[in-house]
Structures are given as structure tokens and as C-alpha cells.
Amino acid sequence: RLGKEHTIFLSTHILQEVEAVCERIVIIHKGRIAADGPLEEVRARLAGGERDVLVTVALRDHAAAWETAPEAAAKDLVTPVDGVSFGAVTCEAGIATITVRVGGSGEAVEALVARIVAAGMGVRAVAPQAGNLERVFQALTSPEGEP
């Protein structure tokens, strides 16, 4: 309730707390502001417009091939789609959950869904994933980008 009428500063190294309670974040690194803005905006800016998406697929008649070599099957399905790159896959009881990295507009996701359906499988869910603040923090404060 207090946050609706007042500004509250929370300084913590426990980023799960930040994700749970903060609407706006400021990341300070070596005395300088490395990121400042709404949580989702900071996540999206860091990813360069890319986002992880979980796609849940009903494998139907393809289940046997996927259970034998799920990573190869998922890569074969995903990699031909422009703007989509393969991340990971889990497969259980005829359902595959594929994590992909999608850049740009939603057209890449639409193209992936169309490819899945054309291959004779069903799309159960498509769910964008929020970026992990821990990864955002590491990317902003890693020595690689420092002068």
C-alpha cells in the first residue's frame, strides 16, 4: 500500500525479491547506472528484442521418433524458420515442450506454429517467457563489456 503513494528504495542482491516486488529497477555497476526502467522494459532491451518462447506440441504420430532423438527432431522442426533458434526440448508422453529464441515480430512465432501444424502435429500452447533478472544483471555487469 505504501508504494502507491510513496517511492520506496530497495537495495538487495537477492534478485528474486526484486522480481517479486518491484515495478521499476535501477541496476548500478561501479557507481554508474547500467539499467533503469520498468522491469519488463529492461529485460527486453537487454535481449535486443529477442525473447524465449515455450511451445508445447502434441506429437501425435511422430511421438516415437521424438522420444528416440528429441533434440534432433526439435532442431529439424525449428531451425528452418527465419527468426527462430532452438534452445532446448523435453519430451514426455507424446508431448514436447520446446524452448526457442524468437527475434523481431510475432511473425516468426506464427511461421513456427504453421510449420508444426503442417508437419501433422498439434500446438497445445505458445507462451513467451520473461527474461531472468539474474541473467540480465550478469550481462550488464560482466567484465566483457567493460573498457
Salt bridges, closest charged atoms under 4 A:
GLU19 OE2 - ARG43 NH2 2.54
ASP36 OD1 - ARG24 NH2 3.04
GLU40 OE2 - ARG43 NH1 2.39
GLU40 OE1 - ARG51 NH2 3.55
GLU41 OE2 - ARG45 NH2 3.43
GLU50 OE1 - ARG101 NH1 3.79
ASP52 OD1 - ARG101 NE 2.79
ASP52 OD2 - ARG135 NH2 3.87
GLU71 OE2 - LYS75 NZ 3.26
GLU146 OE2 - HIS29 NE2 2.75
GLU146 OE1 - LYS30 NZ 3.05
